[in-house]
């Protein structure tokens, strides 16, 4: 029900050149917009959605936002998406392309309103038809993280979320994380690895639930004998508590075999326990409580303040006359998750 970012694992091999925290948030929000939309047609989406989900209302100035978006795409078009090809003579060619074939900013009265993107056919597989070998995570959890290195490490480790172990060649790890070449080992530990581990093992309150991105996360460098003290670092391994996919499979099986009535009951529980937001009749609500047998559903109406934050405004109670109406209403809410 939450905003899930999903892309092929190959994208984790791409270095995002000098991307800061906001730019990483926005890129993942863009991935959310283009996911499973294909490559034959251009994809349009309002910038307001990007602001709300990626910036959490912290950037109101339109010119500043437009400048941020232009800088993001300028950097992204510098990312290395090289393709190796062969011709009939047996020669190897290097083709330099990008995930996006073109990007258009649509303005109204000098205000950036909409972004239009055309996905390159050569890299369409990165964001389309994702049934295996993919990385996925909640955008809200990603946005809540602090530190540009932390965010990149988070994406890399999410690829191994069910195994709890990830190993990288040291030179490749430094390239993907975008670690400055002049950093010594002690500086990498002090300024990048240790702060990232601390942030990724910290409890966070998301949707009124306490979560830890990676429990028991640690790292160990692999070294070989070499001149100097301590040996040469050739690799790094991360270990953490894997996500319990067995429990998830059991829960999915229970849901699959449940009656329509039980499914709605479970849906209502999830909506209210996680305080899920939905859009209904052009208003935004946050789920609060329900009475399945009285056919009532309670939610809090949210309104945006001058800074773009969604704040409680009013309480709304829907009451249906029978079970059929109640089931239909809940399906309407869940089809418009905000």
N, C-alpha and C positions, 0 to 999 in steps of 0.2 A: 504493500500500500504506500510505502514511502518512495521517494525519488531514488531509483537505483541506477547508478552509472555502470555501464557494461561495455567492454570492448575486448577484442582479440588480444591474447597474451603477447603477440608480436609488438604491440604498441609499447610495451614495457621496455623494449630494447632501444626505443627512440629517446635520444637526449633532448630535453626541452631547454634550449639555450637561455640561461640567465632568467628563467621565469621566476617571478616573485610569488608571494602567497596569493594575492588577489588574482593574478593572471592564471595561476593553477586552478583556483576556484572557478573562474569564468570558463576556462577550457573544459573542465569537467561538466559544467552546466551546459555548455554547447554540445558536448557529447550526448548529454541527456536528451537534447532537442533533436539530434539527428539520428539517434539510435533506431535501427530497423526501418529507416525511411527510404532506403535504396539510394541509387546514384543517377538514375535516368532523369529525374526532375530536380529542379532547385528546391531548397527547403527554406521557408520563411518563418521567422518567429519574432515576437515583440521583445524589445530590449528590457521592458518592464519585468518580464519573467526572469531574465538573467539577473537583474538587480535584486529581486526579492530572494531568489534561492541561493545565489552565489555571494552576494554582498551583504545580505541580511539588513538591507535598508541603510547601510552606513555611508552610502555615497549618493547624494541627492543632485549635485551639480551635473547637468547634462553634458556640458563641454568637457568637464574633467572625465566623465565616463566615456565619451566618444574618444578622447585622447588615449584613455586606458585600453579601449578595444582596438584602436588602430595599432598601438604599440604591441599588443598581444599578437595580432595577426602578422605584424612585421617580423616579430621574433619567430613565430611558428613557421613562417615560410622559409626561415633559415634552418629549420630542423632537417636532419639528414634522413630522407626517405629513399635513398639510392636503391635502384633495382638493377640486378645483374641479368643480362640477357645474352643469348647465343644467336648467331646468324648462320646462314647456309654454308659459310666458309669455315665454321668452327671457331670464329672469333668471339671473344667475350666483350660485351659492351656495358658501360655504366650509364644508366638513365637516371637523371635527377628530376624527380617530380615531388608532389606534395599531396597530403591527404585531401586538401581542398583544391578543386580545380579553379574556383573563383569565389570571391567574397564581395558582396555589395552592401553598402550602408545606405539605407533609405531614410531621408530627412524630410521633415515637415516644419516649415517656418524655422529652419536652421536647427531644429531639434531632432536628434537621432531617435527614430521610432521603431525601425525594424531592420533586421539583418537577414540577408539572403545568402545561402551557401550552396554551392554545387560540389558534391563529393566526387573525388577522382575515382574512375572505374577501377584503376589499378589497385587502389587501397580500400575499395568498398567493403571488402571482407573484414576490415578492422572494426566496423560498426554495424554490419548487417549479417543476418543468418547466423547468429551466435548460439550454437548448440553445444559446442565443446571447445576446449582450450581457450577459455575466456576468463577475464578478471572482472569481478563485480564488487561493488560496495555502495553504501548509502552516502549520497552527496552531503547530507546534513552532518554526518560524522566526519567526513573529509573536511568540510568547511570549518568545523569546530576546532580543528587542529591548528597549532601555532608552529611556524617555522617552515621555510621553503624546502629544506632538506628533509624535515619530518614528513611532509606531504608526499615527497617523491618516494621515500622509503616505505611509507604506508602503502602506496600503490603497488610497489614491487612485492611486498610481503603478502598482500591480499591474493596474489596469484597462488600462494602456497597455503592458503587459510585452512585447508582440510588436512594437510600433512604436518604442519607445525615445524617445518625445517626448510631453509632456503640457503643455497650456496652460490656464491658468485666469484668468478675470477677477479682478482683485485683491480687490474687495469680496467676491466669492463665495468666494475662497480663504480670506480671513480669517474668514468666517462658518463654513465647514466645519471649518477647523482649530481654531476657537474661540480666536482670538487676542484678547487683551484690547484694548478700544478705545483705551485710553490709551497703548499701546505705540507708540513712535516707530519709524521705519524702521531706525535703527541698533540699537534694542533687539530688533526682530524678527529682524534678521540675527544678532545676538550670542547671543540666548537661545533662538531657535527654529530658524531655517534652517540656520545653520552646524553646530550640534550634531547636528541631524537628518541632514544630509548626511554628517557624519563617521561616525555610527552606521550608516547605511545602506550605506556603502562599506567597512565594516570586515569583515575575515575572521572567520567564525564556524565553529566545529566542531559540525556537526550529523550525527548518525548516523555518526560517525567519518569524516565527509567535510568538507573545507574549502570553505566557500561564502561568496560575497559577494552580499547581497541585490540590489544594483544597482551594476553595474560602471560606472566613469567617470561617475558621477552628478554633474551640475552644474546650477545654476539661473541664470537671467538675468531681471531685471525689465524690463518694458516701460514706458517713460516718454513723456509728452507735455509739450510746453512749458507752463510755468505760472509764476506768480510764486514767487519764492523760489529757493533754490539746488538745482540738480540736476533740476528738473522734477517732475511729478506721476506717481506709479506707478499704472498702470491695469491691469497684468497681470503674470503671472509664468510663465516657461516652464522646464520641467525636461527635460533630455536625459540619456540613459544608454544603455548597450549593450543592445539588445533581446535577448530570449530567442530562441534559434535554433529556431523551430518546424519548419524544413525538416528538420533532423536528427531531431527528435522524430517527424515524419511518416514518415521513412525507417525509424526504429527500430520504429514501430508497424506498418508494412507488413511488415517482416521477421518480427515476432512473429505477425502474422495468417497469414502463409503458412508458418510453421514447423510441423513435425510435433509431435504431442503430446509425444514424447520430448524434442525440442529445447526446447519451451516450458517443460517441467519443469526442464530443465537451466538455462535462462536464469532461471527463477524462483528456483532454488536459489542461483545466483550473486548475484542481487539481494538475497535474504534475508541471505546471509552477508556480502556486501560492505558492506551498509548496517546490519548488526547489527539487523535488524528483530525486534521483539518480538511474541510470539504467546501466546495462552492455550490450554492443553491440560490436560484433566483437573483443572480448578480451580487450576492452577499457571501462573505466568508465566515464560516462557523468552525468552532472547535468542539469536538464531541465531548460530552460530559457524563451522562448517565442514561439509563433506559429501564423500562419495565416491560418485559416481553409479554406478560399476561394482561397488562392494562393497555397495551399497544401504544405506549408513549416513548418519545425519544427527546432528551434534553441536550441542548448545546449552547455554547456561548458565542454570541455574535462578536466578531472582531472588526475594528476599524483602524485605518492607518493614521498615525499622527504626522506632524510636520516633518519628522525625521525618517518617515517611511516604516516605522515599527508598527506591528499589528498588536493592538491593545484591546482588552475586554471592553465591550460597550453595552451589551444588553444580553439578557437570557431569553432563549427561545425554546418553547415546548411544542412539539408536534404530537397530536393525539389522533389515532386512526380509529375507525369504527369496527374494524375486524382484522383478522390475521392477514388476509390477502392484501389489504391496503398497506399494512405495516411492512410486509415483505417487499412489496413494490417500492415503498418509500426508501427502505434501507438500500436496495439495489441502486436507486437513483443517487443516493449519497455516495456510495462506494464507487460509482462510475464517474464521479467528479471530485476525486481526491485532489486537494490543493497542495 
